[in-house]
Amino acid sequence: MAPPSPPCLLRALPLVASSSSRRLRRRPTTSLLRCSSPSADAASPSGEGGREYEPSFADDFLLAFFRAKMVEEVGWDSEKPGYNGLIEVANRLMVKGKSALETEQSAVRVLRSLFPPLLLVLFKALLAPIANGQLASMMVARATALSCQWLMGPCSVNSVTLSNGKSLSSGVFVEKCKYLEESKCLGVCINTCKLPTQTFFKDYMGVDLYMEPNFEDYSCQFNFGVSPPPLDTDKALKEPCLDICTNARRRKEIGTGSSTDGLQCPQV
């Protein structure tokens, strides 16, 4: 795809930092790397409170760049600035797709367009095979934690258990995913984030990835180096709609969501 035009980037830049900051909280597992924006406040000496994440200029640029690529794929842009506009574009991506698979494929194309093609080819050919993929898994975990907080919110690198039973510091724990919380839609999470991200890392970077979103507290565990289960056994695809989903509430009100099966997200 052609690079985004400067006007498109400039349009998306303002007011990205308008979302409220969230406090960081630790997960029970051992965190090897605490990632924060350069402008994040240090923890208080008393240990109370904690650091708050504040988007930096680099975060603003990354959001604008990502949004521009999504706009190219969708062929439409929102009039809203910043993150709110990004969510509207993501929802339009869902509407544009004639099926969940088509939406996933569109999202994969967006992810591919974020990287120089040669970089992806070289990474998959030269780095992914080293140490049975363990080096590449640890590298992408750290890169994800350091560069994607503008999209997901505060996150940290942690250890995951590989298929051979060994532990590897190739996980990323997202404390409360901003993308999921703001979209308010399980289908948007599954079809524009979880499934396409898993496919992108496997097919274009040679790294297995299993993402485990928690639809109760909106956290998410990235397991790099771990193969995802078959779609028919992936528990995330069997979850009911989110409580904050406006469409789910409407279905409850008119009586079409009287059981757990009836609350299954129609977009998954």
C-alpha positions in Angstrom: 0.0 0.0 0.0 1.1 3.6 -0.6 2.2 5.5 2.5 -0.4 7.7 4.1 -0.6 11.3 2.9 0.6 14.0 5.4 -2.9 15.6 5.6 -4.3 12.2 6.8 -1.6 12.0 9.5 -2.1 15.5 10.6 -5.8 15.0 10.8 -5.5 12.2 13.2 -2.9 13.7 15.6 -4.8 16.2 17.8 -6.2 15.2 21.1 -4.9 11.7 21.3 -4.0 12.2 24.9 -7.6 13.0 25.9 -8.4 9.6 27.4 -8.0 9.4 31.2 -4.9 7.9 32.6 -5.0 4.6 34.4 -3.0 3.5 37.4 -0.7 0.6 36.9 -1.2 -2.6 38.9 0.9 -5.6 39.1 0.0 -9.1 38.0 0.7 -12.1 40.3 3.3 -13.4 37.8 6.8 -12.0 37.8 7.2 -8.9 35.7 10.6 -8.6 34.0 10.1 -5.3 32.4 7.9 -2.4 33.4 7.1 -0.2 30.3 5.9 3.4 30.5 5.9 6.5 28.5 8.8 8.8 29.0 6.3 11.3 30.6 5.0 8.8 33.1 5.2 9.9 36.7 7.4 8.0 39.1 5.8 6.1 41.9 5.4 7.9 45.2 8.0 7.2 47.9 5.3 5.8 50.1 4.4 3.2 47.5 0.8 4.4 47.3 -0.9 5.2 44.1 1.6 4.2 41.4 2.6 5.6 38.0 0.1 7.0 35.5 0.5 6.5 31.8 0.5 9.7 29.7 0.8 9.5 25.9 4.0 11.1 24.5 4.4 12.8 21.2 5.8 9.5 19.8 2.6 7.8 21.0 0.5 10.4 19.2 2.5 9.8 16.0 2.1 6.0 16.2 -1.7 6.4 16.7 -1.9 8.7 13.7 0.2 6.4 11.6 -1.9 3.3 12.5 -5.1 5.2 12.0 -4.0 6.4 8.5 -3.3 2.8 7.5 -6.7 1.7 8.7 -8.3 4.6 6.8 -6.6 3.4 3.6 -8.0 -0.1 4.1 -11.5 1.0 5.0 -11.7 3.9 2.5 -13.4 6.1 5.1 -12.3 8.3 8.1 -14.1 9.6 11.1 -14.5 13.3 11.8 -13.6 12.7 15.4 -9.9 13.3 16.4 -7.6 11.0 18.2 -8.5 7.7 19.7 -12.2 8.1 19.5 -11.9 8.5 15.7 -9.7 5.4 15.6 -12.4 3.4 17.3 -15.0 4.6 14.8 -12.7 3.5 11.9 -12.3 0.1 13.5 -16.1 -0.2 13.7 -16.4 0.7 10.1 -13.9 -2.0 9.3 -16.2 -4.5 11.0 -19.2 -3.2 8.9 -17.2 -3.3 5.7 -16.3 -7.0 6.0 -18.9 -9.4 4.6 -17.7 -12.0 7.1 -15.6 -12.4 10.1 -12.8 -13.9 8.0 -12.9 -11.0 5.6 -12.6 -8.5 8.4 -9.7 -10.5 9.8 -7.9 -10.5 6.5 -8.4 -6.7 6.2 -6.9 -6.2 9.6 -3.9 -8.4 8.7 -3.3 -6.2 5.7 -3.3 -3.2 8.0 -0.7 -4.8 10.2 1.5 -5.7 7.3 1.4 -2.1 6.0 2.9 -0.9 9.2 6.3 -2.5 8.4 8.7 -2.4 5.5 8.2 -5.6 3.6 11.9 -6.5 3.5 12.1 -6.2 7.3 9.4 -8.8 7.8 11.1 -11.1 5.3 14.5 -10.8 6.9 13.1 -11.2 10.4 11.2 -14.4 9.5 14.1 -15.9 7.6 17.0 -14.9 9.8 15.8 -14.4 13.4 12.7 -16.5 13.8 14.5 -19.9 13.3 17.2 -19.1 16.1 16.8 -21.3 19.2 13.5 -22.8 18.0 12.0 -19.3 17.8 12.7 -18.4 21.4 14.9 -15.4 20.6 12.3 -14.0 18.2 9.5 -14.5 20.7 11.4 -12.6 23.4 12.3 -9.8 21.0 8.7 -9.2 19.8 7.4 -9.4 23.3 9.6 -6.5 24.4 8.9 -4.5 21.2 5.2 -5.0 21.7 5.3 -3.9 25.3 7.5 -0.8 24.6 5.7 0.4 21.5 2.0 -0.4 21.8 0.9 1.3 25.1 -0.7 4.1 23.0 -3.2 1.4 21.7 -3.6 -1.0 24.6 -2.6 1.0 27.8 -0.1 0.0 30.5 1.6 -3.4 30.0 4.5 -5.4 31.1 6.7 -8.3 29.9 6.2 -11.6 31.9 6.9 -15.3 31.6 4.8 -17.8 29.7 4.9 -21.6 29.7 5.8 -23.1 26.3 4.5 -26.3 24.9 7.6 -28.2 26.1 6.8 -27.1 29.7 9.7 -24.6 29.8 9.2 -21.0 31.0 10.2 -18.1 28.7 10.0 -14.4 29.2 8.1 -13.9 26.0 4.7 -12.8 27.4 3.1 -9.4 27.5 0.4 -8.7 30.1 -2.0 -5.8 29.2 -3.5 -4.6 32.4 -6.7 -3.1 31.0 -6.9 -3.0 27.2 -8.0 0.4 26.1 -9.0 -0.8 22.6 -11.4 -3.4 24.1 -12.8 -1.0 26.7 -13.4 1.9 24.2 -14.8 -0.3 21.4 -17.2 -2.0 23.9 -17.4 -4.9 21.5 -16.2 -8.5 21.7 -16.4 -8.8 17.9 -14.1 -5.9 17.3 -11.6 -7.4 19.8 -11.7 -10.8 18.2 -11.9 -9.9 14.5 -9.8 -6.8 14.3 -7.2 -7.5 17.0 -6.9 -11.1 18.4 -7.2 -13.3 15.3 -5.4 -11.0 12.8 -2.6 -10.3 15.2 -2.1 -14.0 15.8 -2.1 -14.6 12.0 0.2 -11.7 11.3 3.0 -12.8 13.7 2.8 -16.4 12.6 2.6 -15.9 8.8 4.8 -12.8 8.4 7.2 -12.9 11.3 7.4 -16.6 11.9 6.4 -16.3 15.6 3.6 -18.2 17.2 1.2 -16.1 19.3 -1.7 -17.0 21.5 -3.7 -14.0 22.8 -6.0 -14.5 25.8 -8.3 -11.5 26.4 -10.2 -11.4 29.6 -13.7 -10.0 29.0 -14.4 -9.4 32.6 -11.6 -7.1 33.6 -10.4 -6.2 30.0 -6.9 -7.5 30.6 -5.1 -9.5 27.9 -2.2 -11.9 28.0 0.0 -12.2 24.9 1.8 -15.6 24.8 4.6 -15.3 22.1 6.1 -18.7 21.3 2.8 -20.5 22.0 0.6 -21.8 19.3 -3.1 -20.8 19.5 -5.7 -23.5 19.9 -8.1 -24.4 17.0 -10.8 -21.9 16.5 -13.5 -24.3 17.6 -11.8 -24.8 21.0 -10.6 -21.2 21.6 -12.6 -20.1 24.7 -12.4 -16.4 23.7 -14.6 -17.1 20.6 -17.3 -18.7 22.8 -17.7 -15.7 25.2 -21.0 -13.8 25.4 -21.2 -10.2 24.5 -19.7 -7.7 26.9 -21.9 -6.2 29.6 -21.0 -2.7 28.3 -22.1 -3.6 24.7 -25.1 -1.4 23.8 -26.4 -4.0 21.3 -26.3 -6.7 23.9 -28.3 -4.6 26.3 -30.9 -4.0 23.6 -31.2 -7.7 22.8 -31.8 -8.4 26.5 -34.5 -5.7 26.7 -36.4 -7.2 23.8 -36.1 -10.7 25.1 -33.7 -12.2 22.5 -30.9 -12.7 25.0 -32.6 -14.9 27.6 -29.7 -17.4 27.8 -25.9 -17.4 27.6 -26.1 -18.8 24.0 -28.5 -16.0 23.1 -25.9 -13.5 24.2 -23.3 -14.8 21.9 -21.8 -11.9 20.0 -23.3 -12.0 16.4 -20.1 -10.6 15.0 -17.8 -13.6 16.1 
